[in-house]
Amino acid sequence: MKIKVVHTECGREILVQQLLETGGHCPWDGKPLNRDYTGVLAEALETAENAGTVLGSALDEIVGMRGAFVVGRGSVLGPLEEQLDRQASPKAGAVR
């Protein structure tokens, strides 16, 4: 899974790999995406991207087993959407 973020300063999309290469700075304008936790933020995004890849692989394996059940879409996507909504909320403090 490839996670993209949008830098709120310049409005450009950035891939996690690009953030890792720049130490958490925007590859387009050079500004950090977070003043205090730039490196930690880049590592956390990398962890999220890796976790998404693992989740996708596990779900692919489950689909291949053709079990007598259906995975509840909301049970997988609901918590992820809640976290993304919290991150995008002005109350969460926009990452700059």
N, C-alpha and C positions, 0 to 999 in steps of 0.2 A: 504494500500500500504506500502510495506517495501522498504525503500531507502537504498542502499548500497553505500558506498564510498570506494575508494582505497587510502590508505595512501601512499603518494609519497615517504616517507622515507623507509618504510619496504616492500611496495608492497602488503600488505594484505588487504583483504576486511573487512570492518567494518560496522555493522548495526547501524542505528541511536540510537537504544535503548542502544547499548553498549557504544556509545559516551556519552549518558546522564548519564549512570551509572559511567563513569570515568571522568565526568566533562569536556569532550571535549578532552581527551587524548586518544591516541591509546591504546587499551587494550592489545596489543601484545608487544610494546616496551616502553610504558609509556610516549612517547613524545607528546606534545600538537600538535593538528592539525593546530593551528594558535597561533603565539606568543602573540598577543595583544588582541584577542577577543575570546578566547577559549570557555567560557561559552555562550557568545552570539551566536557563531557559532553553538554550539550544540542545542541551543533553536531554531535557525532559521531552522536547518535541521529537528527538530521535527515538527515545523510549516509546512514545506514543505511536510513532510510525512503525516500529518493530512489532509492537503489540498488535497493531492492526493487521499486519502481515500474518502473524501467528493465528489471530482470530479468523481471518479469511481462509487460511489453510485448513484449520480445524472444521470450519463450516463446510468447506469443499469435501472433506473426508466424510462428514456426517451425511451430506447429500448423496454421496456415492454409496452409502450403506442402504439407502432406500428403506429406512425404518418405518414402522407403522405409527408415525407421529408427524406433526408439523411444529417446527420451532416457532414460538410466538415472536413475531417480528418486533412487537413493542418491548418484549423482555430484553432484546438485544439492543435495539436502536434507541429506545426510550431513555435509558440512563446516559447514553452517549449524547443525545440531543440536549438533555438537561445540563450536562457539563458544558457543552458548547454554548448554550444559551447564557449560562452563568458567566463564561469567559467574555462573551460579546457584550454583556450588560455594562452600561456606564458605571453602575455601582461597583463592578468588579475592578474598576480602574483600568482603563485602556492601556495595553502594553505599548510603551513608547520608548 
